Amino acid sequence: MMMGRFGAAVSLLAGICFLVLGLLFLLGAAGQARRIFIGLVFLGLGAIFVGLGVRSFRRLAMIVPEKLREEILELARKRNGETAWNEIVALLGWRTSYARPVMDGLMRDGSCRRSTKGGELFYIFPELQARLMVLFCEYCKAEYPISAETTSCPNCGGPLVTRVAVRSLSEGEFFSMDGA
């Protein structure tokens, strides 16, 4: 990446130099067609080199790990805390090769974990997943909707406590809004 920045800076600097030379030739042309032509050629070269330098800097800004991390987390947020690798590839396009180290870093710091379902690779972000309030039996581990009008478990008779449950669709943890 360092050589990329250096190349972009050199291109930008060369473009500015060509633009200045082109302007100097045009200002000093004194009506001579040859000087006007040379000035226009320098201006054209300057515009090309400045354009290449700016484009290179923009491309480099798009592969900064912090930017990639932000885009991946936004995708996961939109997908309720889990996203398939294919969705990340579709989002990033040509920048996908730069996403692998970012994903490794997210897994290292505990922000996400890897999962597979049906041969497809998923990344699960527990902090971004849907959370439900449920009634939970500490003895038989049964869960009931919060709207249930009971204080004891219908299965074993144990007391029910309210807790937050996290659900992952890619891992097959489905939930229904219709009942137990």
KANOR-V730489 format. One record per pair of residues at least 12 apart in sequence whose C-alpha atoms are under 8 Angstrom apart, sorted by the first residue. I is the first residue (numbers start at 1). J is the second residue. Records with the same first field share a line. If there is no record, write none. Layout:
BEGIN
I: J / J
END
This chain:
BEGIN
1: 60
4: 56 / 60
5: 56 / 57 / 60
7: 53
8: 52 / 53 / 54 / 56 / 57
9: 53
10: 53
11: 49 / 50 / 52 / 53
12: 49 / 50 / 51 / 52 / 53 / 54
13: 50
14: 46 / 49 / 50
15: 45 / 46 / 47 / 48 / 49 / 50
16: 46 / 49 / 50
17: 46
18: 42 / 43 / 45 / 46
19: 42 / 43 / 44 / 45 / 46 / 47
20: 43
21: 39 / 42 / 43
22: 38 / 39 / 40 / 41 / 42 / 43 / 46
23: 39 / 43
24: 39
25: 38 / 39
26: 39 / 40
62: 95
63: 95 / 98
65: 98 / 99 / 102
68: 99 / 102
69: 99 / 102 / 103
72: 88
75: 88
76: 125 / 128
77: 128 / 129
80: 128 / 129 / 130
81: 124 / 125 / 126 / 127 / 128 / 129 / 130
82: 122 / 123 / 124 / 125 / 128 / 129 / 168 / 170
83: 122 / 123 / 124
84: 120 / 121 / 122 / 123
85: 120 / 121 / 122 / 123
86: 121
111: 125 / 126 / 127
112: 124 / 125 / 126
113: 125
115: 170 / 171
116: 170 / 171
117: 170 / 171
122: 170
124: 168
126: 166
129: 166 / 167 / 168
130: 166 / 167 / 168
131: 164 / 165 / 166 / 167
132: 164 / 165 / 166 / 167
133: 145 / 146 / 162 / 163 / 164 / 165
134: 146 / 162 / 163 / 164 / 165
135: 160 / 161 / 162 / 163
136: 160 / 161 / 162 / 163
137: 152 / 153 / 158 / 159 / 160 / 161
138: 158 / 159 / 160 / 161
139: 156 / 158
140: 155 / 156 / 158
142: 155
143: 180
144: 179 / 180
145: 179 / 180
146: 162
END
